Amino acid sequence: MLDWNLLSIITFFPLLGALFILVIPQNDKEVSKRNSRSVALWTSLITFVISLILLFNFDSSSSSYQFLERVVIADGLMTYQMGVDGISILFIVLTTFLMPFCILASWESVKDRVESFMIAFLVLETLIIGTFCALDIVLFYLFFESVLIPMFIIIGVWGGERKVYSAFKFFLYTLLGSVLMLAAMIFIYTSTGSTDLIVISETLDLSNSSQYFLWLAFFCSFAVKLPMWPVHTWLPDAHVEAPTSGSVILAAILLKMGGYGFLRFSLPLFPEASHYFAPFVFALSVIAIIYTSLVAYVQEDIKKLIAYSSVAHMGFVTLGIFTFTAQGIEGAIYQMLSHGLISAALFICVGVIYDRLHTRKIADYGGLVSIMPNFAIFFMIFTMANVALPGTSGFIGEFLTVIAAFSVSKPVAIFAAIGVILSAMYGLSLYKNVVFGKITNETIELLGDLTIREKLILFPLAALIIFFGLFPAPILGVISVSSNSLVSFLDIPSISLTEAK
């Protein structure tokens, strides 16, 4: 099976499902909607199974790219080159794992243009997977930027009252940030004569001043995508207006493309510039962790609160990456994977109560524990994970990044640790106001608890969050060799946490 071009299969298989939805007969509208949902669900499930085959055949003891596929196209102007290592493979699995939950979460809430909605999500899945697989800078850019199109449509068509404004703000922010990256890629091509990332990493020889300008060009794109403070303002609007599934994939996957970009391009291609700008990144990371946590605390909209908390958690990611230690890089990757599960679960929980009450205002809730006890239990698990409670996956990533930061800069680590306290402040306040207290809204008494479909969505997420909080070794074992290889390339002596064990 290793000769079957698994990366191409897993990347483009969702497109096959999208094409199948296009040819579904439209004679009976309800039957067409039901068939479209079923095709999208089965397509996403099969894609997930293929990703597991990929993972089970992955050699975690090697830092080299695996499952390589290479075809020269456009007279050598670019190559169709795909491959994965320990840094990228788990993001592919996370994407394919969450996509069926996105389909299920929109099963009843999306009632208009269902066929188009499912096609948009399947196309989005292809583009995201392609981003994590691409080993050609032109191919990466095409996948990386094309993600904006289906996401723009999802927000702009199926979003809330200010959907058009939010969709354009999301599109323009992320597109403008990537224009400089495209210019930098053109410069790299003219310098090396290749778009092959492997060749570029071996032949690229730049002066420090050139590295600084190129690093900043890539930084503009990845910082907006992550997003980092102060270019984060598009995220709360996009989250609030996006449908539940859109918020899930936006927070769980799309934000991680920025962190992945730092690991795949900024550090290995521009090591001197990365060292030079590390204090600058530390400052932005600490501001993001503290400032956006305080902003989250005063939010009245549940979705906005979770959106601002995502910015704070991504601050730990950039903090860990730019410690240039294996422990920090492992912590950053773990944080991104863990946040993918936690943020997905939290936004699905918001969707559950929004579908019943059609409001996201925190003040409109209260007393849910007596009406929806099962929901209260799941929401508690996800909230505790979001505030990095030990025993949940959220604790591992933040702990590793803070420890790594402490070895580099004690003041930075102390300020970052304050963010953990602030996350508990806004997280527990949200849970108290939504779940406990007296029922002030009479409509709440008419709400029903979780349905079987909703339990099937939330239970696997809760189980994985607890499992990886107690047993982080499966994830660390996959990423440790690649993170150590990256650190050794940066010429900084370090030892992986897993190796220390």
N, C-alpha and C positions, 0 to 999 in steps of 0.2 A: 504493500500500500504506500510505501515511502516514495515510489516512483509514479504516483498518480497525480502529481502536482496539486497536493492537498491545499496549498495556500490559494491557488487560483480557484479551486472548487469552493472553498469556504468563503472566498471573497465575492464571487459572482453567483453563487447559488441563490441568495435572496432575490437577485434580479430575475431569476427563472420563475420564482413565485410571483413577482410583480407582473411579469408578462402573462402568466397564467390567469391572474385576476383580470387583466385587460380583456381576455377573450371569454370571460364568463358571460353567458346570455343575460340580457337585461329585461327579459319579458316580465318576470315577476320581481318587483323591487325588493321585497322582503327576503325572498329566496336568494337574490343576488347579494344582499348585504350579509346574510348568514354564510353563504359560500365564501365570500371574500374574507370574512373573519377567520373561517376555518382554514382556508388556504394560507393566510398569513401566519396563523398559529403553527400549523404543521411545518411550514417552511422554516420558521424560526427555530422550532424544536429540532428539525433535522440538521440545521446549521450548527446548533449547539452540540449535537452528537458528533459531528465532524470535528468540531473544535476539541472535544474530549479525546478523540482519536489522535489529533495533533499533539495534545498535551501528553498523553500516555507514551507516545513515541519520541518525545523530546528528551534529549540527553542533557540533564541538568549539570553534569560534570564538565561540560564544555562551554567556553565563552564564545565560541565561533557562531556565526550565523548558520542556521540549519534550515532544511527543506528549501534550499536555494532553487530559484527558477530564473532563467535569464534568456531574454530574446532581444536582439538589437533591432530597433525600429527607427523609422524616419532618417534613413541613411546615416545612422550612428549619432544623430542629434540627441537621442535619449535611448535608454534601455528599459525594457519591461523586466525589472529585477525585483524579485520578492524574496524575503527571508525573515526569520525571526530569531531572537535570542532570549535570554532569561528576562530581559527588561520588557520586551514587547509581547511575549506569548500570553502572559496572564491578562493583559488588557484585552486581547482578542477573546479569551474565554469569558472575561467579565461582560464584554459586549454581547456575545451570543447567549450568555446566561440570562441577562436582564431583558433582552428583546421579547421573549415570550411573555414575561410579566407585563411589559408595556402593552402588548396586544390584549392580554386579559384585562388589564386595568381600564382599557377603553372599550371593552366589550359592550357595555350598556350605555356609557356616558356619551359616546360619539354616535349620533343618530343620523347626521346629514353627511352626504358624500363619503360614505363608509369605504367604498372601493378606492377612492382617491387617497383617503387617509392611510389605508393599509399599504398601498403602493408607495406612498411617501416614506413610510417607516422602513419598508424593505429596501428601498433605494438608499436610505440613510444608513442602514446596516452595512450594505456593501461598501459605501464610501468610508465609513469609520474603520472597518476591518482593513480596507486597502491602505488607509493612512498608517496603521500599525505594521503593515507588512512591507511597504514600499522601501526599497533600498536604492532608488534612483531619485535625485533631488527634484527633477521635473515631475516624475510620477507622484512623488510625495506631495508636491505642491498642488497638483491636479486633484488628488483625493482630499487633501487638507482643506482646500478652498471650496471644493464642490459640496462639502458637507453643509455649507451655508444655505444652499438652494432648498433642499427638502426641509431643513429646519425653519427657514424663512417662511415657507409655505405652511408648515404645521402651525406656527404661531399666528401668521397672518390670516389664515382661513378658519381655523378651529379655536382661536384664542378668545379672550374676553372682550370687554368693551373697548379697550385701548389697544387692540391687537395690531392694528396697522402701524401705529406709532412705535410700539415695542418691537415689531418685526423689522421695521426699517432701522431703528436704532441699533438693534443687534447686528443687522447685516452690515451697516456702514462702519460701525466700530471695528468689527472683526476683519472686514475687507480692507479698510484703510490701513490697519496695522500690518497687513500682509503684503502691501505694495512694496514696502522697503525690503522685505524678505525676498521678494521676487528679484529686485534689483541686485541684492547680494548674491543670489544664486547665479545670475547672469555673470557677475564678476568672477565667481568661483569657476564657472565653466570656461571663461576666457583665460583664466590662470592655469587651469589643469588640462583643458581640452577634453574633459569627461564630465558626465552627469552621474556616473556610477559612484555611489556613496563610499563603497569600499576602496575604490581607486583614489577617490578624493582624499579620504582619511590617510592614505599612505603617501600621497604626492603633494598635498597642499603645503606650500611653504610661503608664509606671509610675514611681513614685518609687523612689529607690535602695533604700529599706528593703523595698518590695514586691518589687523585682527580687531582692534577696538571698534572701528566703523562697522565691520561686518557683524560683530557680536551685537552691537546696538540695533542693527537692522533686523536680525533674527529676534532680538529681545522684544522689539515693538510688536511683533506678531504673537509670540508666545505669551507675553505679559497680558495682552488683551484677552487672549483665549482662556487663560488660566482661571479667572482674571486676577491681576495684582492691583493693589491700591496704587494710584488713584484712577486707573482706567477700568474700574469695576462697575461703573454706574449703569451699564447696560443690563447687567445680570438680574437685579431685582425686578426691573420692569419686564424682562423677558419671562422670568419665572411666574410672576403674578398673572400675566396674560396668557401664558401657554396652557394648553390642556394638560391634564395630569400626566399622561404618558410623555408629552413633550418636556415637562419639567423633570421627569425621571431621567430621560436620556440626556438632557442638557446638563444636569448636575452630576449624574453618575459617570458619564462617558466623555462628553464634549469638553468639559473643563480639563480632563486629564490629558487631552491632546497637547495642551500647553506645557504641562510638566514633562510629558514624554518628549516634546521637542527640545527642551533644555538638555535632557539626558542623551538624546540621539544626535543633536547637532551642536549646541552651544559649548558643552564641555569638551567633547572629543575633537571638534574642529578648531576651536579657539581657546585652548587651555590658558594661555597667558592672559588673554582678555577676561576670561572667566575669573581668574584670580584677582585681576585688577579691579573688577567691578563687584566682587563679592561683598565688600562693606556696603556698597550701594544697595545690593539685593537684600542684605541683612536688615538695613534700615526700613526698606519698603515692607519686608516681611513682618517685622515687629509692629509697624504702624497698622498693617492689615489685621494682625492678630488682635491687637488691643482696640483699635478704633472701631472696626466693623463689629466687634463683639459688643461694644457699648451701643452702637447704632442698632444692633439686633435686639438689645434689651428693651428699647423704647418703641419697638414696632407694634402696631395694632393689628396688622395683617399676618396671619400665620405663615403664608407662603413667603412674604418678605422677610420675616424673621429667619426662616430656614435658609433663604437665599443669602442673607448677610452672614449667617453662620458658615456657609460654604466658602465665602471669601476668606473668613478667618482661618478655616481649616486648611485652605490652600496656602496660607501664609506659612504653615508648618512644612508644607511640601517644598517650597522654594528655600526655606531655611535649611532643611536637611540636605537638599541637593548641593547647595553652595558651601557646605562644610567640607566638601571634597574628601569625606571619609566614607568607608564602606558602610559603617553603622548609620551615618546620616542618609546616604543614598538608599540603603535598604529601608530605613524608616520612612523616607519620602515615598518610595514605591508602595510600601505597605499602607501608608496613610491614604494614598490615592485609591488603592483597591478597596480598602475598608470603607472609605467615604463613599465609594461607588455603591456599596451595599446599603449603608446607613441612609444616605440621602435619598436613594431610590425608595427605601421603605418609608421614610418620613413623608415624602411627597405623595406616595400612594395612600398613606393614612389621611393626609389632608384631603385627597380626592374622595376617600370613603365618606367622610363627614360632610364634605361640600356637596356631594351628590344627593345627600339626604336633606340638608338644610339650606343649600345654595347661598352660603355666606362664608367668608374666610376671616371675618372679624373675630378676634379673640374674645371681645366683650359679649358676643352673641352666644357664647358657649358657657359651660360650667355644669357640674353634676353629672357628667357622662358616665362616671364609674357605676352609678346605680342603674343606668339605662342600657349601657353598652359595656358590660364588664370584660368581655373578650377583647374588644377594641382597646380598653384601658390597659390590659396586660401587654398587648403587643406594642402599643404606643409607649409604654413605660420602658420596655426593652430597648426600643430604638432611641428614645430620649437619653437613656443612660449611656448608650453607646456613643451618642453624639457628644456627650460631655466627657467622654474618655474614662468611663468607670472601669477600674480593673476587672478583668474577667470578660470584657467585650473587646472586639477587634479594634475599636476606636482608641483604646489605651495603648496598644502595642506601637502603632506608628508614631503617635505623639511622644511617647516615652523615649523611643529610639532617637527621634530628631532632637529633643531637648537635651538628652545625654550627649549626643554628638556635638551640639552647639556649645555645651558647657566645656567640652575639650578644646574648642576653638576660641570662644569668647564668653566669659562668665556673665558679663552684663547682658548680652544678647539672650543667653539662656534664661536668665532671671526674668527678663521682660516677657519672653515667650511663655514661661511658666505661669505668669499672671493671666495670660489668655486662657489657660485651662480653668482657672478659677472663675473667670468671667463667663466661660461657656456653661459652667454649672449654674451660674446666676440666671442667665436668660433661659437655659433649658428647663431648669426646675420651675421657674416662674411660669413658663408656657404650660408645662404639664399641670401645675396647680390650678391655673385659671381655666384650662379647658376641661380637665377631668374631675377635679374636686370642687368643693364649694356647693352652694345652694343652686338649685335650678331656677334661674330667673326668666328663662325663655320657655314658655309653655309648649312650644312646638317640639322641644327636645324630648318631652315625655312620650311623644308619638313615634320616636325613632326606633328602628329595629337594630339589633346587634349584627355582627358580621355574618354575611352569607357564606355558604360553602365555597363559592368562587373566591371571595375575599380572604377566607382563611387559607385556601390553597396558595394564594399569592404571598401572604405575609409569613406563613409558617416557615418555608424554606429560607427566607431572608433572615428571620430571627434565629433559626438554627445555625446558619453559617456565621452570623455575627458572634454568637456565643462560642461556637466551635473554634473559630480562628482567634478568638480572644483567649482561649485556654490552650490552644495548640497552634502556635504560629509557625512551627517548623515546616509544614508543607509548602507554605509560600516562601519563607526565607530560603528553603533548600533550592528552590527554582531560581531565585534572583541573586543569590549570594555570589556565585562564580562570576556572573556578568558584572555585578557591581564592583567586585574586587578587581576585575580586569580593567574597568574604567578608572578606578582609583590608581592602579599601578601605571596606567598610561599617563595620568596626570602627575606622576612622579612624587606622590605623597605616600609615605609608608603608613599602612593601616591594616587592620585585621578585621575580618568579618565577624559578626556576633556568632554566627553559626560555627565558624572555625574555632572561635575561642572556646565554645562548648566542647 
